[in-house]
Amino acid sequence: MSDKNYWIEIAKYDLETAEAMLKSKRYLYVGFMCHQSIEKILKAIYAYKSKEIPPRIHNLARLLKLTGLDDGISDDYLNIIHELNPLNIATRYPDQELEILKDLDYEYTSELLDKTRRLFNWLLTKL
């Protein structure tokens, strides 16, 4: 779908889901849903700018480059992109899931969610 509004709505839904996962202490899925929300808002920007269907990729750094925002992004936001990228893979490949789970707790995922919200809101301004 090349309609930016479609991508914005599901990106917001995913961010809300990340919040619900934090409340239920499903820490791995907080990270996954944070990744998903940023992936989809980047796809909204791509659809808006190109008037095309976004590519079926999950790499946030690659999506950022495709939107043309990679040159104007702060180091802080770029660090969030790099922090979120592996959390998409971890939930899809169970052998890595247990390794990552041991590093996730309420404090870390709460902070990750806050950082994701900041990045999300900055990306919204690019639409």
SULFENHU-V195555 format. One line per field, one symbol per residue. ss: DSSP state (h for helix, s for strand, l for the rest). psi: psi as a letter, one per 40 degrees, with the letter a starting at -180 (. if undefined). burial: + if it has 16 or more other ideal C-beta (glycine too) atoms within 10 Angstrom, else -. A space follows every 50 residues. Layout:
BEGIN
ss: ???
psi: ???
burial: ???
END
This chain:
BEGIN
ss: lllhhhhhhhhhhhhhhhhhhhhlllhhhhhhhhhhhhhhhhhhhhhhhh lllllllllhhhhhhhhlllllllhhhhhhhhhhhhhhhhhhlhhhhhhh hllllhhhhhhhhhhhhhhhhhhhlll
psi: hehddddddddddddddddddddefgddedddddddddddddddddddde fihiigiehdddddddeeeddeiidddddddddddeedddeegddedddd ddehadddddddddddddddddddee.
burial: ---+--++-++--++-++--++---+++++++++++++++++++++++-- ---+-----+--++-++-+---+---++-++-+++-++-++--------+ ---+----+--++-++--++-++--+-
END
